[in-house]
Amino acid sequence: VTLEAAVGLAIFVVTYWAIATERLHKTLAALAGGVAMVLLGIVSQDQAFAEIDLNVIFLLAGMMILAGIIRKTGMFGWIAVRAARFAGGEPYRILVVLSVITAVASAFLDNVTTVVLVGPITLFLAARLGMNPFPFLVSEIIASNIGGAATLIGDPPNILIGSAADLDFGAFLLNMAPLSAILLVVYLVAARWLFRDLLVADPELSAGFLALDERTMITHPALLRRSLIVLGLTLGGFLVHGALHLEPATIALAGAVVLMVVARESPDDVLREVEWPTLFFFIGLFMLVAGVIEIGVIDAVASAIMEVTGGALVGTSLLVLWVSAGLSGIIDNIPYTATMIPVVEQLAGGQPNDAIWWALAIGADLGGNATIIGASANVIVAGLAAREGHPITFGAFLRYGLPVTVGSMLIATVYVWIRYLA
Amino acid sequence: MSQERPTPESITQATMIRDADTILRMEPVVVRASDSLRTAAERAVENTGCRVIAVVDNEDRLVGVIRVHDLVDDIFQKIVPEEFLGAITDLAAVMRYAGYLRARTAGDLMQAPVSVRPDETVRTAFERMHVSGLNGLPIAEVDQRVVGYVDQLELLVVWVQATGARGLLEPADTPSPGEDPAR
């Protein structure tokens, strides 16, 4: 091992440790790690900058801009109140409705936007029924990670994988959405049993439930119409971006620019809503991974996996599937996926299909359900629960998250086997 | 020795709070931290001019303040959330809403205590109101016992009554250079 490799590995390990333990803000940790790789000469600045995947950055930024404008229309509040009225005062029905909305929203919008959509109405309904919001919030975390797995734009690991493996929106829809649908249905059936003791409303409070009026909620009807048209066109653009030879990032940016123009929104206001820390987190990670590739760690990990599986598609896919799920429950699935992508690039070369890529996506997306720190949606919802006075502890979430993840992974294993390996 | 005409600065720096408080004679609204928000609302209604509620501990020492505006928001968000849900457009607003739902007692809703002593000046009171974003302040002795309430309006009246600085409060009566006086 050369000194250079040892230093590069040390930077990588310390950065991961800082992200996992939150000793530093994850954006700062990733940027510090990436910059250290360049400053210490582990990787040249040209290589480090070339590794920054602008497809990922611009796709995320474009969708954040779109979501930021749509949030201003009052549409989310309208959906939330309609859903609450539809669900009535029956807790399990509320859980199902909120989970389905969360899953669908997560498939197309970022996690923060999804929480803005369902968070307030969830807390309100629980308070109104005299319930602890725990079963609703835990279900929303799980639904968010299951729904996010369904599309190219649903979860950051998918965006990373789609860009690296050249898998388009349609490919994700065909390969991932069916699994997400199955998992969501199975989870919702299981949730009735899992939360049987907690889904109990105060009978006095649930009687004559809710006279909410959603009619006043659309604050900007004209903006809403324009936003929905542009969002529809953008989603349509995602469906055909492969045929148009355009990157999803181009479609997202085009949608964002068109909506900013037709909404007559000030770029200053709109761009303030972009989650810049998330974008810089990705930039730092890309630079960090450039260093890791340079020192040969990726080659070593890929070789080790090949040795274990003999390079066979079945063994490699299932190993990647389960290791990804296991590690994504413990560490942030974004740096995990960013690091694994160059490994899987080596493993997937020469294989007859994309099974290993889908295994990585499924494992990274669903593994996030195991613990309360497994994915960004989990952390945001936990923060919300704590603020409302019903904190979700690590252990309390694990009691539900771990069995759900193991169950999901068993179903996913069967799915991967039947679709790609049998 | 000729008496100098008072300036706005000299007035705000010299007028004690105990003197300013005699202008409107507003009574403080005081609740215990353990009192329910219902109690806080009932006390606030008994004295509608007071826009900042003083929250005290069991020994009657000031431990926090609640803006009446926040109290009203909190209660309405619980009763008619649809008036507010549409306006929640970012994560910070979601977190604020969660905080409102959590609040049950005055202690849950209060913010850090801000007050002014009777022997401090109008200038100090204005500074504290400005920094804390409050429309009024409890007047508390050194031992933090609440003895009164001073409102922003009282500070305004002190200044307006004493200065007669017309130029700053009324339309300009001399046109600016280059401005057409006929317009």
Chai-1 contact restraints between the chains, C-beta under 6 A:
chainA,res_idxA,chainB,res_idxB,connection_type,confidence,min_distance_angstrom,max_distance_angstrom,comment,restraint_id
A,R71,B,T89,contact,1.0,0.0,6.0,A-B,restraint_1
A,K72,B,T89,contact,1.0,0.0,6.0,A-B,restraint_2
A,G74,B,G86,contact,1.0,0.0,6.0,A-B,restraint_3
A,G77,B,L85,contact,1.0,0.0,6.0,A-B,restraint_4
A,G77,B,G86,contact,1.0,0.0,6.0,A-B,restraint_5
A,A80,B,L85,contact,1.0,0.0,6.0,A-B,restraint_6
A,V81,B,E82,contact,1.0,0.0,6.0,A-B,restraint_7
A,V112,B,L91,contact,1.0,0.0,6.0,A-B,restraint_8
A,V116,B,V94,contact,1.0,0.0,6.0,A-B,restraint_9
A,G119,B,V94,contact,1.0,0.0,6.0,A-B,restraint_10
A,P120,B,L85,contact,1.0,0.0,6.0,A-B,restraint_11
A,P120,B,I88,contact,1.0,0.0,6.0,A-B,restraint_12
A,P120,B,V94,contact,1.0,0.0,6.0,A-B,restraint_13
A,P120,B,Y97,contact,1.0,0.0,6.0,A-B,restraint_14
A,L123,B,A98,contact,1.0,0.0,6.0,A-B,restraint_15
A,L123,B,L101,contact,1.0,0.0,6.0,A-B,restraint_16
A,F124,B,P81,contact,1.0,0.0,6.0,A-B,restraint_17
A,A127,B,L101,contact,1.0,0.0,6.0,A-B,restraint_18
A,L212,B,E82,contact,1.0,0.0,6.0,A-B,restraint_19
A,D213,B,E82,contact,1.0,0.0,6.0,A-B,restraint_20
A,M217,B,G86,contact,1.0,0.0,6.0,A-B,restraint_21
A,T219,B,G86,contact,1.0,0.0,6.0,A-B,restraint_22
A,L384,B,A98,contact,1.0,0.0,6.0,A-B,restraint_23
A,R387,B,M95,contact,1.0,0.0,6.0,A-B,restraint_24
A,R387,B,A98,contact,1.0,0.0,6.0,A-B,restraint_25
A,R387,B,G99,contact,1.0,0.0,6.0,A-B,restraint_26
A,E388,B,A98,contact,1.0,0.0,6.0,A-B,restraint_27
A,E388,B,L101,contact,1.0,0.0,6.0,A-B,restraint_28
A,E388,B,R102,contact,1.0,0.0,6.0,A-B,restraint_29
A,G389,B,R102,contact,1.0,0.0,6.0,A-B,restraint_30
